[in-house]
Every structure is written in structure tokens, then in C-alpha cells.
Amino acid sequence: MKRVVSNIQNLGFTIMNAPSNDKKVRAGGIILDQTIVNNQSEGVSVRLINGTKKTAAIKLDREALSDLLVAVQEVLAVEE
């Protein structure tokens, strides 16, 4: 008999834009979720938030996450 005990963790980040008094600007942001099983990543997904609506989850591999990080760093460098 083999006994397997899994240690499952769900790590989630919700990142929203600042509230606005402008009625044309809806609340928006992203949700970034990661599932970790026995200290190994089992997947990362991203959802967009537009007002009260959420898009379907999109799975990203490590290369896509690295590209996303580079893109965000480049955008932030211009925003400074």
C-alpha cells in the first residue's frame, strides 16, 4: 500500500485600479492565481476584471509569465 499526502495551496492576487468618481471609468484589474502542490507549481491563470464581469481564466506557462514581467517592467520604466 502506498499513501500519498498532497499539500495543496492556492495563491491569488487581485490587482485593481484606483477608484474613480468618473462614471465612464469602471472598476478594472486582473486576478492572478497559482496552484501549488507539494511545493511544485501546477499552473498559473490570469483573468481580467471589467466592472463586475470577469473573463475566463487563461493559463500561462513560465515563458509567458517571464514575457509578462518584462512587458510590465518596460511599461513602468516609461511611467516614472
C-alpha positions as CSV (number, residue, x, y, z in Angstrom):
1,M,0.0,0.0,0.0
2,K,1.2,3.5,-0.9
3,R,0.0,6.5,1.0
4,V,0.2,9.9,-0.7
5,V,-0.5,13.1,1.1
6,S,-0.7,16.3,-1.0
7,N,-0.1,19.7,0.3
8,I,-2.2,21.9,-2.0
9,Q,-2.0,25.7,-1.8
10,N,-3.8,28.3,-3.9
11,L,-2.0,31.7,-4.1
12,G,-4.1,34.5,-5.5
13,F,-3.6,38.2,-6.2
14,T,-6.3,40.7,-7.2
15,I,-5.0,43.9,-8.6
16,M,-7.5,46.7,-9.1
17,N,-7.2,50.3,-10.4
18,A,-7.8,53.2,-8.1
19,P,-11.5,54.1,-7.6
20,S,-12.7,57.0,-9.8
21,N,-15.6,59.4,-9.5
22,D,-15.9,59.5,-13.3
23,K,-18.9,57.4,-14.2
24,K,-17.3,56.5,-17.5
25,V,-14.5,54.7,-15.7
26,R,-15.4,51.3,-14.4
27,A,-13.5,49.3,-11.8
28,G,-11.0,47.2,-13.5
29,G,-8.0,45.0,-12.9
30,I,-6.6,41.5,-13.1
31,I,-6.7,38.3,-11.0
32,L,-3.5,36.2,-10.9
33,D,-3.9,32.7,-9.5
34,Q,-1.3,29.9,-8.9
35,T,-1.9,26.4,-7.7
36,I,1.0,24.8,-5.8
37,V,1.0,21.1,-5.0
38,N,3.9,19.7,-2.8
39,N,5.9,22.9,-3.4
40,Q,5.6,22.5,-7.2
41,S,3.6,24.9,-9.4
42,E,0.8,23.2,-11.1
43,G,-0.3,26.2,-13.2
44,V,-0.9,29.9,-13.3
45,S,-4.0,31.6,-14.6
46,V,-5.0,35.2,-15.3
47,R,-8.4,36.8,-15.5
48,L,-9.4,40.3,-16.4
49,I,-11.9,42.3,-14.4
50,N,-14.1,44.9,-16.1
51,G,-16.7,46.3,-13.7
52,T,-18.5,43.3,-12.2
53,K,-17.6,41.0,-15.1
54,K,-14.6,38.6,-15.1
55,T,-13.2,36.9,-18.2
56,A,-12.5,33.2,-18.5
57,A,-9.2,32.1,-16.9
58,I,-6.3,31.9,-19.3
59,K,-3.4,29.5,-18.3
60,L,0.1,30.9,-18.7
61,D,3.3,28.9,-18.9
62,R,6.6,30.1,-17.3
63,E,7.8,31.7,-20.6
64,A,4.6,33.7,-20.9
65,L,4.9,34.8,-17.3
66,S,8.5,35.9,-17.9
67,D,7.4,37.9,-21.0
68,L,4.6,39.5,-19.0
69,L,7.1,40.5,-16.3
70,V,9.4,42.1,-18.9
71,A,6.5,44.0,-20.5
72,V,5.3,45.3,-17.2
73,Q,8.8,46.5,-16.3
74,E,9.2,48.2,-19.6
75,V,5.8,50.0,-19.2
76,L,6.7,51.1,-15.6
77,A,10.0,52.4,-16.8
78,V,8.2,54.8,-19.1
79,E,5.6,55.7,-16.5
80,E,8.2,57.0,-14.0
